[in-house]
C-alpha cells in the first residue's frame, strides 16, 4: 500500500474514532457501578465534586473520557505514523548500504505514487553518481598514463647517455630531447592545476570586458598564428560578463591556442564576441566526426588517439575550457564545420 493510501486510511479511522469513541466511553463508564464513597474519594487533583452519586457520575464521566481519549490518541498517532512511514524506512535500508562497490544497485520500483517517483529520482541520481565515479577513475588512469609516458622517455634517454660516451653533437641532441620531455611534463602539470582550480568555482565575480580580454589574447598569439600560416579574423562587439578575469583569459587562450595548433597551413581562425553566444572560436583543419565532438571536452581526449604525439598538448585544453565555462554558469558546445575544422560556442549569462 502506498504512503498516500496509508495516510488516507489513518485519517478516516481517526474521523470515525472522533465520532464514536466519546459516546462509547460514556456508555462503558455509565455501566460501571461506582459507589458514591469511592467517587468522593478519588485522588484526582483539581476534581471537586459534591458527594451526590448521580451528579458525581455526570461530572466525572467527561473528564475520564477525555483522559482516556488523550492517551488513546497519542498511542494511535504514534502507531499510525510508524505504519505510514514504513515504506520509506524499507526504502532507506538498502540505500544506506550503497557504496563504490555496488554503484550499479537500482530500486526500479513500479507505480505512479510518491514512493515510486522518489525511487525513480534516486535511481537517476545513482546513474549520475556512477557516471561521475567512472569519469574520475578514467581521469586517474589517463593522468597516470600521461605522466608515465614522458617519464619512461626520460629514463630511456638517461640510460642511453650513461651507457656510452657521447660526442658533443649526440650530447646536445640528448639534452634537447630531455628538455622537450620535461617541458611537456610541466605543461601537463600546469593543465592539471588549472583544471583543479576551475573545478573549485569562482572566488569572486566582477564585471569583465570579454571583448577586451579576447583582443589581448589574439594580440599575444598573432605571431604564433603567423608562423603557423593561419589567418586570424575577429569581430569583437562590446560584451561584459560576470566572472574572474584570470579564468576568462584562460578560457579564451585555450580555445585560440587549440584553434591554431590543430589548424592547417593557409587556414583560417575566426573569433567572434557578441551577445549570444558570448564567444565563438572557429577554425579550419582536419575533418572532425560528429560523434567525436562530445568526447573532445573530456580530459586527455584528442582527435588523434596517439598519446605520444608531439603536438605539444596534453589533451586538457577543451576540458579546462568547459570547467571554466561551467564555473561562470555558462554552456560550451562545439560543432564540426563542413570541409574540416571545429566551431566552439560559449554561452555566458548577461549581467542584469
C-alpha positions in Angstrom: 0.0 0.0 0.0 1.4 3.4 -1.0 2.1 6.0 1.7 -0.8 8.2 0.4 -3.3 5.4 0.9 -2.0 4.7 4.3 -2.4 8.3 5.4 -5.9 8.5 3.9 -6.9 5.3 5.8 -5.5 6.6 9.1 -7.4 9.9 8.6 -10.7 8.0 8.0 -10.1 5.9 11.1 -9.3 9.0 13.1 -12.5 10.7 11.9 -14.6 7.6 12.8 -12.9 7.5 16.2 -13.7 11.1 16.9 -17.4 10.4 16.1 -18.0 7.2 18.1 -15.4 7.0 20.9 -16.9 9.7 23.2 -20.3 8.1 23.2 -18.8 4.6 23.6 -16.6 5.7 26.5 -19.5 7.3 28.3 -21.7 4.2 27.8 -18.9 2.0 29.2 -18.4 4.1 32.3 -22.1 4.5 32.8 -22.5 0.7 33.0 -20.0 0.5 35.9 -21.2 0.7 39.5 -19.2 3.3 41.2 -20.2 3.8 44.9 -20.5 7.3 46.0 -17.9 6.8 48.6 -15.3 5.7 46.1 -16.2 8.5 43.8 -15.8 11.1 46.5 -12.5 9.5 47.5 -11.0 9.9 44.0 -7.5 11.3 44.5 -7.6 13.2 41.1 -6.2 16.7 41.7 -8.5 19.6 40.9 -11.6 17.3 40.9 -14.1 19.0 43.2 -17.4 17.2 43.2 -20.3 17.0 45.6 -21.0 13.6 47.2 -24.1 13.1 45.2 -23.7 9.8 43.2 -25.8 10.9 40.2 -24.2 14.4 40.0 -20.8 12.9 40.7 -21.1 10.4 37.9 -22.3 13.0 35.4 -19.4 15.3 36.1 -16.7 12.6 36.3 -17.5 10.9 33.0 -16.5 13.7 30.7 -13.1 14.2 32.4 -12.4 10.4 32.4 -13.4 10.1 28.8 -11.1 13.0 27.8 -8.2 11.4 29.7 -8.7 8.0 28.1 -9.2 9.5 24.6 -6.0 11.6 25.0 -3.9 8.5 25.9 -5.5 6.5 23.0 -4.9 9.4 20.6 -1.2 9.7 21.5 -0.7 6.0 21.1 -2.7 5.8 17.9 -0.9 8.8 16.3 2.5 7.2 17.1 1.5 3.8 15.7 -0.1 5.4 12.6 3.0 7.5 11.9 5.2 4.4 12.2 2.9 2.4 9.9 2.6 5.2 7.3 6.3 5.8 7.1 7.2 2.1 7.0 7.6 2.1 3.1 10.1 4.9 3.4 12.0 3.0 6.1 12.1 -0.1 3.9 13.4 2.1 1.1 16.1 3.7 3.2 17.6 0.5 4.4 19.1 -0.8 1.1 20.2 2.7 0.1 22.2 3.0 3.3 24.5 0.1 2.1 25.2 1.6 -1.4 28.8 2.4 -1.9 31.6 2.4 -4.5 31.5 -1.4 -4.6 27.8 -1.6 -5.7 27.0 1.6 -7.6 25.0 -0.5 -10.0 22.2 -1.0 -7.5 18.8 0.3 -8.6 15.4 0.3 -6.8 13.3 0.1 -10.0 10.0 0.4 -8.2 7.0 0.4 -10.4 3.9 2.5 -10.0 2.9 6.2 -10.1 2.6 7.0 -6.4 5.0 9.3 -4.5 7.2 6.4 -3.4 7.7 5.2 -7.0 8.6 8.8 -8.0 11.1 9.0 -5.2 12.6 5.7 -6.2 13.0 6.8 -9.8 14.6 10.0 -8.7 17.1 8.0 -6.6 17.8 5.7 -9.5 18.5 8.7 -11.7 20.8 10.1 -9.0 22.6 6.8 -8.8 23.1 6.9 -12.6 24.8 10.3 -12.3 26.9 9.3 -9.4 28.1 6.1 -11.2 28.9 8.1 -14.3 30.9 10.7 -12.3 32.7 7.9 -10.4 33.6 6.2 -13.7 34.8 9.5 -15.0 37.0 10.0 -12.0 38.5 6.6 -12.5 39.2 7.2 -16.2 40.7 10.5 -15.3 43.1 9.0 -12.8 44.1 6.2 -15.2 44.6 8.7 -18.1 46.6 11.1 -15.9 48.8 8.2 -14.8 49.4 7.1 -18.4 50.1 10.7 -19.5 52.7 11.1 -16.7 54.2 7.7 -17.2 54.9 8.1 -20.9 57.3 11.1 -20.7 58.9 9.7 -17.6 59.7 6.5 -19.4 61.1 8.5 -22.3 63.3 10.5 -19.9 64.6 7.3 -18.3 65.4 5.8 -21.7 67.4 8.9 -22.7 69.3 9.0 -19.5 70.2 5.3 -19.7 71.4 5.8 -23.3 73.6 8.7 -22.2 75.0 6.6 -19.3 75.7 3.5 -21.4 78.3 5.0 -23.7 80.4 8.0 -24.2 78.6 10.6 -26.3 80.0 13.1 -28.8 79.2 16.7 -28.5 76.6 16.5 -31.1 75.0 13.4 -29.5 75.0 15.1 -26.1 73.4 18.2 -27.5 70.6 16.1 -29.1 70.1 14.1 -25.9 69.8 17.2 -23.7 67.4 18.8 -26.2 65.1 15.8 -26.1 65.3 15.7 -22.3 64.4 19.4 -22.2 61.5 18.8 -24.6 60.1 16.0 -22.5 60.5 18.0 -19.3 58.6 20.9 -20.8 55.8 18.5 -21.8 55.6 17.4 -18.1 55.4 21.0 -17.0 52.6 21.7 -19.4 50.7 18.7 -18.2 51.0 19.6 -14.5 50.1 23.2 -15.3 47.0 22.0 -17.1 46.0 19.7 -14.2 46.4 22.6 -11.7 44.3 24.9 -14.0 41.6 22.2 -14.3 41.5 21.7 -10.5 41.3 25.4 -9.9 38.5 26.0 -12.3 36.6 23.0 -10.9 36.5 24.7 -7.5 34.4 27.6 -8.9 34.8 31.3 -8.7 36.5 33.0 -5.8 35.0 36.4 -6.9 32.7 37.6 -9.6 33.0 41.1 -11.0 32.1 42.7 -14.4 34.7 41.8 -17.0 35.0 43.1 -20.6 35.2 39.9 -22.6 35.9 41.8 -25.9 39.0 43.4 -24.4 40.2 40.1 -22.9 39.8 38.4 -26.3 41.6 41.3 -28.1 44.6 40.9 -25.8 44.8 37.2 -26.2 44.6 37.5 -30.0 47.4 40.0 -29.9 49.6 37.7 -27.8 49.0 34.8 -30.3 49.4 36.8 -33.5 53.0 35.8 -34.0 52.3 32.1 -33.4 49.4 32.2 -35.9 51.5 33.9 -38.5 54.3 31.3 -38.0 51.7 28.5 -38.5 50.3 30.2 -41.7 46.9 30.8 -40.1 44.9 34.0 -40.9 43.1 35.5 -37.9 39.8 37.2 -38.3 38.0 38.9 -35.4 34.6 40.6 -34.8 34.7 41.8 -31.2 31.5 43.6 -30.1 31.4 45.1 -26.6 30.3 42.4 -24.2 30.5 42.4 -20.4 30.3 39.2 -18.3 30.4 38.5 -14.6 33.4 36.4 -13.5 37.1 36.2 -12.9 39.5 37.8 -15.4 42.2 35.2 -15.0 39.9 32.3 -15.7 38.3 34.1 -18.6 41.7 34.8 -20.1 42.5 31.1 -19.7 39.2 30.2 -21.4 39.9 32.4 -24.5 43.6 31.4 -24.5 42.8 27.6 -24.6 40.3 28.0 -27.4 42.6 30.2 -29.5 45.6 28.0 -28.9 43.7 24.9 -29.9 42.4 26.6 -33.0 45.9 27.5 -34.1 47.5 24.2 -33.1 45.0 21.9 -34.9 44.7 24.2 -37.9 46.3 23.7 -41.3 48.8 25.9 -43.2 46.9 28.6 -45.0 44.0 28.0 -42.8 41.7 30.5 -41.0 40.8 31.3 -37.4 37.6 33.4 -36.8 36.9 34.8 -33.3 33.6 36.5 -32.5 32.4 38.2 -29.4 28.8 39.1 -29.1 25.7 38.8 -27.0 24.5 35.2 -28.0 26.8 33.4 -28.0 29.2 35.4 -26.0 32.3 33.9 -27.7 32.7 31.8 -30.8 36.1 30.4 -32.0 36.0 28.7 -35.4 39.0 27.2 -37.2 39.7 25.2 -40.3 41.6 21.9 -40.0 41.1 18.2 -40.3 37.6 16.7 -40.6 36.1 16.1 -37.2 33.5 13.3 -37.0 30.3 14.5 -35.3 30.3 11.5 -32.9 33.7 12.5 -31.7 32.9 16.1 -30.8 31.5 15.5 -27.3 34.5 13.4 -26.3 36.9 16.3 -27.1 35.8 18.0 -23.9 36.9 15.1 -21.7 40.3 15.3 -20.1 43.2 13.7 -22.2 40.9 13.2 -25.2 42.3 14.1 -28.6 41.1 13.5 -32.1 44.3 11.6 -32.7 44.4 8.9 -30.0 48.2 8.6 -30.1 49.4 9.6 -26.6 53.0 10.1 -27.8 52.1 12.7 -30.4 54.3 15.7 -30.5 51.6 18.4 -30.9 52.7 19.8 -27.5 49.2 19.4 -26.0 48.2 17.3 -23.0 44.6 16.9 -24.1 43.3 19.2 -21.4 42.6 22.4 -23.3 38.9 21.9 -24.0 38.3 20.2 -20.6 39.7 23.3 -18.9 37.5 25.5 -21.1 34.4 23.5 -20.2 35.2 23.7 -16.5 35.8 27.5 -16.6 32.5 27.9 -18.6 30.6 25.9 -16.0 32.1 27.9 -13.2 30.7 31.0 -14.9 27.2 29.4 -15.2 27.6 29.1 -18.9 27.4 26.5 -21.6 30.1 25.4 -24.1 29.4 23.4 -27.2 31.2 22.5 -30.4 30.2 21.5 -33.9 32.2 20.3 -36.8 32.5 22.6 -39.8 31.9 21.5 -43.4 35.3 20.9 -45.1 37.1 20.4 -41.8 37.7 22.2 -38.5 35.7 23.0 -35.5 33.5 25.8 -34.2 33.2 26.3 -30.4 30.4 28.4 -28.9 30.4 29.7 -25.4 27.2 30.9 -23.9 27.6 33.2 -20.8 24.8 34.9 -18.7 24.1 38.5 -19.4 24.6 40.7 -16.3 21.5 42.4 -15.0 
